Amino acid sequence: MIKAAALQSGIYARLNDVSVTGLLSAAYSVSAIFTDVPQATDSGAPAQFPYITIGNDTFGPYDTKDDTGGEVVVQVSIWSRASSDLQIKGIADAVYSRMHRQPMTITGVDHITTEFESLTLTDDPDGKTRQAIMLFRVVYLA
């Protein structure tokens, strides 16, 4: 049982909190948490940063003798153009606090746990943008 859309909605709901969104760009008409980032007239405009993307998930089974379920490694990426890593690391701390071992509502399943797995900071090939790639393992039963 994959429940990909329900999982994405649950993650968005966990992250769409002022403790996270207050650290993101106010240039968008919605919270700056996306699966598909809207393109600005000047897509490189610094005001469009920072923002978060959710995606590139890896789904696997988490079945027991009596139940079916899923184990998903979820990628949450933070994008920044700040001159230092302090901004992106601060946002990563807020994301961690909202996700790691916190309850999550996933429609149609019972959420078991969400565990932080890793954080990788990388430079984008454009030479201006930094990305923090956070991986979380989400486990649920149907």
N, CA and C atoms as an extended XYZ file, in Angstrom:
426
Properties=species:S:1:pos:R:3:atomname:S:1:resname:S:1:resid:I:1 pbc="F F F"
N         0.846       -1.178        0.000 N   MET     1
C         0.000        0.000        0.000 CA  MET     1
C         0.891        1.240        0.000 C   MET     1
N         0.839        1.994       -1.076 N   ILE     2
C         1.760        3.116       -1.228 CA  ILE     2
C         1.253        4.386       -0.523 C   ILE     2
N         0.053        4.829       -0.833 N   LYS     3
C        -0.530        6.037       -0.224 CA  LYS     3
C         0.357        7.270       -0.435 C   LYS     3
N         0.920        7.424       -1.628 N   ALA     4
C         1.869        8.503       -1.920 CA  ALA     4
C         1.253        9.891       -1.738 C   ALA     4
N         0.054       10.103       -2.258 N   ALA     5
C        -0.579       11.426       -2.152 CA  ALA     5
C        -0.917       11.756       -0.707 C   ALA     5
N        -1.415       10.766        0.037 N   ALA     6
C        -1.751       10.989        1.446 CA  ALA     6
C        -0.497       11.297        2.259 C   ALA     6
N         0.593       10.617        1.951 N   LEU     7
C         1.852       10.867        2.641 CA  LEU     7
C         2.346       12.285        2.357 C   LEU     7
N         2.315       12.693        1.094 N   GLN     8
C         2.757       14.044        0.747 CA  GLN     8
C         1.923       15.090        1.475 C   GLN     8
N         0.617       14.879        1.551 N   SER     9
C        -0.256       15.815        2.271 CA  SER     9
C         0.098       15.871        3.757 C   SER     9
N         0.403       14.717        4.335 N   GLY    10
C         0.789       14.676        5.738 CA  GLY    10
C         2.087       15.422        6.005 C   GLY    10
N         3.050       15.254        5.115 N   ILE    11
C         4.337       15.952        5.261 CA  ILE    11
C         4.138       17.454        5.118 C   ILE    11
N         3.360       17.848        4.115 N   TYR    12
C         3.090       19.273        3.915 CA  TYR    12
C         2.439       19.866        5.168 C   TYR    12
N         1.472       19.150        5.737 N   ALA    13
C         0.789       19.645        6.935 CA  ALA    13
C         1.766       19.791        8.106 C   ALA    13
N         2.702       18.852        8.247 N   ARG    14
C         3.697       18.937        9.327 CA  ARG    14
C         4.599       20.156        9.128 C   ARG    14
N         5.001       20.426        7.890 N   LEU    15
C         5.932       21.516        7.629 CA  LEU    15
C         5.260       22.877        7.531 C   LEU    15
N         3.972       22.906        7.223 N   ASN    16
C         3.257       24.172        7.051 CA  ASN    16
C         2.880       24.745        8.417 C   ASN    16
N         3.900       25.095        9.159 N   ASP    17
C         3.777       25.642       10.508 CA  ASP    17
C         4.671       26.874       10.570 C   ASP    17
N         4.267       27.869       11.324 N   VAL    18
C         5.004       29.131       11.365 CA  VAL    18
C         6.459       28.924       11.811 C   VAL    18
N         6.742       27.876       12.570 N   SER    19
C         8.127       27.622       12.981 CA  SER    19
C         9.021       27.320       11.776 C   SER    19
N         8.425       26.840       10.689 N   VAL    20
C         9.153       26.595        9.435 CA  VAL    20
C         8.859       27.699        8.431 C   VAL    20
N         7.582       27.965        8.162 N   THR    21
C         7.219       28.930        7.121 CA  THR    21
C         7.693       30.348        7.436 C   THR    21
N         7.842       30.679        8.710 N   GLY    22
C         8.346       31.993        9.086 CA  GLY    22
C         9.790       32.221        8.675 C   GLY    22
N        10.497       31.142        8.334 N   LEU    23
C        11.887       31.234        7.905 CA  LEU    23
C        12.031       31.251        6.383 C   LEU    23
N        10.914       31.073        5.666 N   LEU    24
C        10.943       30.955        4.202 CA  LEU    24
C        10.557       32.254        3.518 C   LEU    24
N        10.738       32.313        2.212 N   SER    25
C        10.420       33.492        1.414 CA  SER    25
C         8.936       33.827        1.516 C   SER    25
N         8.646       35.120        1.577 N   ALA    26
C         7.264       35.590        1.579 CA  ALA    26
C         6.851       36.047        0.177 C   ALA    26
N         7.662       35.737       -0.835 N   ALA    27
C         7.408       36.203       -2.205 CA  ALA    27
C         6.295       35.426       -2.895 C   ALA    27
N         5.865       34.318       -2.308 N   TYR    28
C         4.826       33.489       -2.927 CA  TYR    28
C         3.479       33.766       -2.277 C   TYR    28
N         2.401       33.486       -3.010 N   SER    29
C         1.058       33.714       -2.475 CA  SER    29
C         0.622       32.595       -1.535 C   SER    29
N         1.408       31.530       -1.458 N   VAL    30
C         1.167       30.411       -0.542 CA  VAL    30
C         2.465       30.161        0.221 C   VAL    30
N         2.420       29.241        1.183 N   SER    31
C         3.647       28.870        1.893 CA  SER    31
C         4.693       28.405        0.885 C   SER    31
N         5.939       28.741        1.136 N   ALA    32
C         7.027       28.408        0.211 CA  ALA    32
C         7.493       26.963        0.411 C   ALA    32
N         6.517       26.033        0.348 N   ILE    33
C         6.772       24.588        0.435 CA  ILE    33
C         6.124       23.986       -0.809 C   ILE    33
N         6.916       23.347       -1.669 N   PHE    34
C         6.422       22.929       -2.976 CA  PHE    34
C         6.843       21.508       -3.342 C   PHE    34
N         6.118       20.945       -4.299 N   THR    35
C         6.612       19.782       -5.034 CA  THR    35
C         7.046       20.248       -6.420 C   THR    35
N         6.451       21.333       -6.889 N   ASP    36
C         6.787       21.937       -8.171 CA  ASP    36
C         6.846       23.450       -7.942 C   ASP    36
N         8.041       24.015       -7.960 N   VAL    37
C         8.231       25.424       -7.629 CA  VAL    37
C         7.717       26.305       -8.756 C   VAL    37
N         6.822       27.281       -8.450 N   PRO    38
C         6.359       28.197       -9.487 CA  PRO    38
C         7.517       29.065       -9.986 C   PRO    38
N         7.559       29.320      -11.268 N   GLN    39
C         8.620       30.129      -11.852 CA  GLN    39
C         8.252       31.603      -11.797 C   GLN    39
N         9.155       32.383      -11.253 N   ALA    40
C         8.967       33.829      -11.210 CA  ALA    40
C         9.376       34.412      -12.559 C   ALA    40
N         9.016       35.667      -12.800 N   THR    41
C         9.437       36.344      -14.017 CA  THR    41
C        10.957       36.281      -14.133 C   THR    41
N        11.628       36.563      -13.024 N   ASP    42
C        13.076       36.389      -12.942 CA  ASP    42
C        13.297       35.217      -11.990 C   ASP    42
N        13.422       34.007      -12.514 N   SER    43
C        13.475       32.821      -11.665 CA  SER    43
C        14.710       32.798      -10.766 C   SER    43
N        15.662       33.651      -11.030 N   GLY    44
C        16.845       33.717      -10.183 CA  GLY    44
C        16.781       34.821       -9.151 C   GLY    44
N        15.629       35.462       -9.022 N   ALA    45
C        15.492       36.572       -8.093 CA  ALA    45
C        15.738       36.113       -6.657 C   ALA    45
N        16.634       36.785       -5.933 N   PRO    46
C        16.945       36.382       -4.567 CA  PRO    46
C        15.721       36.353       -3.648 C   PRO    46
N        14.705       37.173       -3.914 N   ALA    47
C        13.511       37.206       -3.069 CA  ALA    47
C        12.734       35.886       -3.106 C   ALA    47
N        12.966       35.064       -4.117 N   GLN    48
C        12.259       33.786       -4.234 CA  GLN    48
C        12.819       32.737       -3.265 C   GLN    48
N        13.935       33.029       -2.636 N   PHE    49
C        14.610       32.107       -1.730 CA  PHE    49
C        14.485       32.605       -0.299 C   PHE    49
N        14.538       31.757        0.684 N   PRO    50
C        14.613       30.303        0.661 CA  PRO    50
C        13.228       29.678        0.498 C   PRO    50
N        13.229       28.442        0.028 N   TYR    51
C        11.999       27.664       -0.068 CA  TYR    51
C        12.322       26.187        0.141 C   TYR    51
N        11.269       25.377        0.269 N   ILE    52
C        11.399       23.938        0.513 CA  ILE    52
C        10.699       23.182       -0.608 C   ILE    52
N        11.295       22.074       -1.031 N   THR    53
C        10.618       21.154       -1.943 CA  THR    53
C        10.514       19.789       -1.269 C   THR    53
N         9.424       19.092       -1.576 N   ILE    54
C         9.167       17.739       -1.078 CA  ILE    54
C         9.140       16.822       -2.290 C   ILE    54
N         9.900       15.744       -2.263 N   GLY    55
C         9.848       14.823       -3.394 CA  GLY    55
C        11.043       13.906       -3.477 C   GLY    55
N        11.102       13.147       -4.566 N   ASN    56
C        12.127       12.130       -4.780 CA  ASN    56
C        12.077       11.071       -3.684 C   ASN    56
N        10.875       10.570       -3.421 N   ASP    57
C        10.660        9.584       -2.374 CA  ASP    57
C        10.936        8.174       -2.882 C   ASP    57
N        11.329        7.296       -1.971 N   THR    58
C        11.551        5.887       -2.279 CA  THR    58
C        10.611        5.063       -1.407 C   THR    58
N         9.691        4.327       -2.059 N   PHE    59
C         8.679        3.550       -1.347 CA  PHE    59
C         9.070        2.083       -1.283 C   PHE    59
N         8.795        1.464       -0.147 N   GLY    60
C         9.008        0.031        0.022 CA  GLY    60
C         7.942       -0.532        0.944 C   GLY    60
N         7.794       -1.849        0.986 N   PRO    61
C         6.781       -2.453        1.846 CA  PRO    61
C         7.222       -2.470        3.307 C   PRO    61
N         6.261       -2.428        4.183 N   TYR    62
C         6.472       -2.622        5.616 CA  TYR    62
C         5.297       -3.471        6.091 C   TYR    62
N         5.314       -4.718        5.675 N   ASP    63
C         4.195       -5.625        5.964 CA  ASP    63
C         4.506       -6.488        7.175 C   ASP    63
N         3.455       -6.783        7.925 N   THR    64
C         3.547       -7.743        9.020 CA  THR    64
C         2.712       -8.957        8.633 C   THR    64
N         2.619       -9.912        9.517 N   LYS    65
C         1.807      -11.104        9.249 CA  LYS    65
C         0.342      -10.740        8.997 C   LYS    65
N        -0.141       -9.740        9.711 N   ASP    66
C        -1.565       -9.385        9.645 CA  ASP    66
C        -1.866       -8.077        8.910 C   ASP    66
N        -0.881       -7.237        8.679 N   ASP    67
C        -1.128       -5.920        8.105 CA  ASP    67
C        -0.190       -5.645        6.935 C   ASP    67
N        -0.633       -4.752        6.066 N   THR    68
C         0.252       -4.230        5.030 CA  THR    68
C         0.583       -2.791        5.388 C   THR    68
N         1.721       -2.346        4.940 N   GLY    69
C         2.114       -0.983        5.254 CA  GLY    69
C         3.200       -0.515        4.325 C   GLY    69
N         3.773        0.593        4.668 N   GLY    70
C         4.813        1.168        3.840 CA  GLY    70
C         5.937        1.754        4.662 C   GLY    70
N         7.106        1.760        4.054 N   GLU    71
C         8.285        2.404        4.614 CA  GLU    71
C         8.819        3.282        3.489 C   GLU    71
N         8.850        4.566        3.731 N   VAL    72
C         9.183        5.513        2.681 CA  VAL    72
C        10.344        6.397        3.128 C   VAL    72
N        11.349        6.525        2.284 N   VAL    73
C        12.399        7.503        2.522 CA  VAL    73
C        11.996        8.751        1.746 C   VAL    73
N        11.733        9.810        2.495 N   VAL    74
C        11.219       11.063        1.941 CA  VAL    74
C        12.345       12.085        1.880 C   VAL    74
N        12.465       12.759        0.739 N   GLN    75
C        13.456       13.828        0.602 CA  GLN    75
C        12.778       15.171        0.778 C   GLN    75
N        13.299       15.961        1.712 N   VAL    76
C        12.877       17.340        1.914 CA  VAL    76
C        14.104       18.194        1.606 C   VAL    76
N        13.989       19.047        0.591 N   SER    77
C        15.129       19.888        0.194 CA  SER    77
C        14.858       21.337        0.546 C   SER    77
N        15.875       21.989        1.048 N   ILE    78
C        15.808       23.415        1.378 CA  ILE    78
C        16.749       24.121        0.409 C   ILE    78
N        16.251       25.187       -0.208 N   TRP    79
C        17.017       25.927       -1.213 CA  TRP    79
C        17.248       27.344       -0.694 C   TRP    79
N        18.498       27.818       -0.770 N   SER    80
C        18.839       29.132       -0.228 CA  SER    80
C        19.874       29.814       -1.114 C   SER    80
N        19.846       31.140       -1.082 N   ARG    81
C        20.875       31.934       -1.757 CA  ARG    81
C        21.569       32.863       -0.754 C   ARG    81
N        21.456       32.563        0.518 N   ALA    82
C        22.111       33.386        1.536 CA  ALA    82
C        23.624       33.257        1.402 C   ALA    82
N        24.347       34.259        1.884 N   SER    83
C        25.799       34.272        1.733 CA  SER    83
C        26.512       33.315        2.691 C   SER    83
N        25.802       32.810        3.696 N   SER    84
C        26.403       31.828        4.596 CA  SER    84
C        25.434       30.646        4.762 C   SER    84
N        25.910       29.591        5.388 N   ASP    85
C        25.075       28.407        5.615 CA  ASP    85
C        24.158       28.550        6.824 C   ASP    85
N        24.264       29.633        7.568 N   LEU    86
C        23.453       29.776        8.777 CA  LEU    86
C        21.960       29.735        8.480 C   LEU    86
N        21.524       30.385        7.403 N   GLN    87
C        20.097       30.390        7.067 CA  GLN    87
C        19.602       28.982        6.774 C   GLN    87
N        20.284       28.263        5.900 N   ILE    88
C        19.835       26.942        5.489 CA  ILE    88
C        19.897       25.954        6.665 C   ILE    88
N        20.912       26.091        7.522 N   LYS    89
C        21.014       25.217        8.693 CA  LYS    89
C        19.917       25.522        9.711 C   LYS    89
N        19.549       26.785        9.849 N   GLY    90
C        18.448       27.150       10.744 CA  GLY    90
C        17.124       26.564       10.274 C   GLY    90
N        16.892       26.608        8.966 N   ILE    91
C        15.668       26.020        8.404 CA  ILE    91
C        15.700       24.501        8.583 C   ILE    91
N        16.863       23.888        8.375 N   ALA    92
C        16.995       22.436        8.565 CA  ALA    92
C        16.674       22.054       10.007 C   ALA    92
N        17.114       22.850       10.960 N   ASP    93
C        16.791       22.582       12.371 CA  ASP    93
C        15.284       22.632       12.601 C   ASP    93
N        14.612       23.619       11.996 N   ALA    94
C        13.159       23.746       12.152 CA  ALA    94
C        12.431       22.568       11.504 C   ALA    94
N        12.880       22.138       10.323 N   VAL    95
C        12.278       20.987        9.645 CA  VAL    95
C        12.464       19.732       10.499 C   VAL    95
N        13.665       19.539       11.012 N   TYR    96
C        13.947       18.395       11.881 CA  TYR    96
C        12.983       18.374       13.076 C   TYR    96
N        12.814       19.512       13.733 N   SER    97
C        11.928       19.598       14.897 CA  SER    97
C        10.480       19.260       14.562 C   SER    97
N        10.038       19.598       13.358 N   ARG    98
C         8.657       19.326       12.953 CA  ARG    98
C         8.454       17.888       12.482 C   ARG    98
N         9.528       17.219       12.048 N   MET    99
C         9.390       15.893       11.440 CA  MET    99
C         9.856       14.736       12.322 C   MET    99
N        11.025       14.828       12.917 N   HIS   100
C        11.641       13.684       13.613 CA  HIS   100
C        10.833       13.253       14.832 C   HIS   100
N        10.338       12.010       14.752 N   ARG   101
C         9.578       11.379       15.844 CA  ARG   101
C         8.357       12.186       16.276 C   ARG   101
N         7.771       12.889       15.313 N   GLN   102
C         6.556       13.664       15.584 CA  GLN   102
C         5.359       12.950       14.974 C   GLN   102
N         4.181       13.108       15.556 N   PRO   103
C         2.986       12.485       14.979 CA  PRO   103
C         2.664       13.092       13.621 C   PRO   103
N         2.124       12.265       12.727 N   MET   104
C         1.751       12.743       11.400 CA  MET   104
C         0.433       12.099       11.009 C   MET   104
N        -0.450       12.892       10.444 N   THR   105
C        -1.713       12.370        9.941 CA  THR   105
C        -1.533       12.006        8.470 C   THR   105
N        -1.705       10.709        8.172 N   ILE   106
C        -1.659       10.213        6.799 CA  ILE   106
C        -2.992        9.527        6.563 C   ILE   106
N        -3.837       10.111        5.747 N   THR   107
C        -5.186        9.603        5.520 CA  THR   107
C        -5.164        8.144        5.069 C   THR   107
N        -5.929        7.310        5.770 N   GLY   108
C        -6.095        5.915        5.376 CA  GLY   108
C        -5.102        4.939        5.975 C   GLY   108
N        -4.145        5.448        6.764 N   VAL   109
C        -3.164        4.554        7.389 CA  VAL   109
C        -2.861        5.014        8.811 C   VAL   109
N        -2.198        4.139        9.564 N   ASP   110
C        -1.728        4.482       10.905 CA  ASP   110
C        -0.240        4.794       10.839 C   ASP   110
N         0.102        6.036       11.136 N   HIS   111
C         1.508        6.463       11.147 CA  HIS   111
C         2.193        5.807       12.341 C   HIS   111
N         3.324        5.154       12.108 N   ILE   112
C         4.082        4.512       13.177 CA  ILE   112
C         5.180        5.447       13.680 C   ILE   112
N         6.039        5.913       12.769 N   THR   113
C         7.123        6.805       13.162 CA  THR   113
C         7.691        7.526       11.949 C   THR   113
N         8.355        8.630       12.211 N   THR   114
C         9.159        9.334       11.219 CA  THR   114
C        10.525        9.540       11.850 C   THR   114
N        11.547        9.047       11.184 N   GLU   115
C        12.912        9.107       11.720 CA  GLU   115
C        13.814        9.889       10.771 C   GLU   115
N        14.587       10.828       11.308 N   PHE   116
C        15.585       11.554       10.530 CA  PHE   116
C        16.690       10.589       10.137 C   PHE   116
N        17.114       10.639        8.863 N   GLU   117
C        18.193        9.772        8.394 CA  GLU   117
C        19.476       10.519        8.069 C   GLU   117
N        19.374       11.647        7.350 N   SER   118
C        20.605       12.353        6.992 CA  SER   118
C        20.330       13.771        6.521 C   SER   118
N        21.400       14.561        6.532 N   LEU   119
C        21.390       15.927        6.001 CA  LEU   119
C        22.664       16.093        5.180 C   LEU   119
N        22.498       16.530        3.925 N   THR   120
C        23.634       16.783        3.049 CA  THR   120
C        23.516       18.197        2.503 C   THR   120
N        24.565       18.994        2.651 N   LEU   121
C        24.596       20.341        2.089 CA  LEU   121
C        25.386       20.303        0.793 C   LEU   121
N        24.808       20.875       -0.270 N   THR   122
C        25.479       20.873       -1.567 CA  THR   122
C        25.383       22.252       -2.221 C   THR   122
N        26.301       22.504       -3.134 N   ASP   123
C        26.256       23.710       -3.959 CA  ASP   123
C        25.590       23.362       -5.278 C   ASP   123
N        24.659       24.207       -5.707 N   ASP   124
C        24.018       24.030       -7.000 CA  ASP   124
C        25.016       24.412       -8.099 C   ASP   124
N        24.906       23.804       -9.279 N   PRO   125
C        25.829       24.156      -10.378 CA  PRO   125
C        25.766       25.628      -10.789 C   PRO   125
N        24.679       26.346      -10.418 N   ASP   126
C        24.604       27.758      -10.807 CA  ASP   126
C        25.598       28.623      -10.036 C   ASP   126
N        26.220       28.084       -8.995 N   GLY   127
C        27.210       28.830       -8.230 CA  GLY   127
C        26.638       29.825       -7.247 C   GLY   127
N        25.315       29.938       -7.170 N   LYS   128
C        24.665       30.900       -6.279 CA  LYS   128
C        23.813       30.218       -5.208 C   LYS   128
N        23.303       29.050       -5.517 N   THR   129
C        22.292       28.406       -4.685 CA  THR   129
C        22.892       27.265       -3.883 C   THR   129
N        22.473       27.164       -2.621 N   ARG   130
C        22.830       26.041       -1.756 CA  ARG   130
C        21.585       25.191       -1.553 C   ARG   130
N        21.781       23.882       -1.439 N   GLN   131
C        20.680       22.962       -1.188 CA  GLN   131
C        21.027       22.111        0.025 C   GLN   131
N        20.068       21.987        0.927 N   ALA   132
C        20.175       21.046        2.041 CA  ALA   132
C        19.213       19.916        1.727 C   ALA   132
N        19.746       18.704        1.582 N   ILE   133
C        18.919       17.534        1.293 CA  ILE   133
C        18.745       16.761        2.589 C   ILE   133
N        17.509       16.712        3.070 N   MET   134
C        17.195       15.992        4.303 CA  MET   134
C        16.412       14.742        3.934 C   MET   134
N        16.786       13.620        4.514 N   LEU   135
C        16.063       12.370        4.302 CA  LEU   135
C        15.419       11.926        5.602 C   LEU   135
N        14.140       11.548        5.504 N   PHE   136
C        13.378       11.038        6.638 CA  PHE   136
C        12.766        9.703        6.249 C   PHE   136
N        12.759        8.751        7.168 N   ARG   137
C        12.103        7.461        6.948 CA  ARG   137
C        10.753        7.507        7.659 C   ARG   137
N         9.679        7.318        6.883 N   VAL   138
C         8.313        7.313        7.411 CA  VAL   138
C         7.776        5.889        7.333 C   VAL   138
N         7.253        5.387        8.450 N   VAL   139
C         6.723        4.029        8.510 CA  VAL   139
C         5.252        4.104        8.910 C   VAL   139
N         4.408        3.327        8.186 N   TYR   140
C         2.972        3.313        8.478 CA  TYR   140
C         2.381        1.945        8.165 C   TYR   140
N         1.229        1.662        8.794 N   LEU   141
C         0.478        0.436        8.553 CA  LEU   141
C        -0.925        0.782        8.105 C   LEU   141
N        -1.496       -0.094        7.252 N   ALA   142
C        -2.860        0.126        6.773 CA  ALA   142
C        -3.865       -0.356        7.803 C   ALA   142
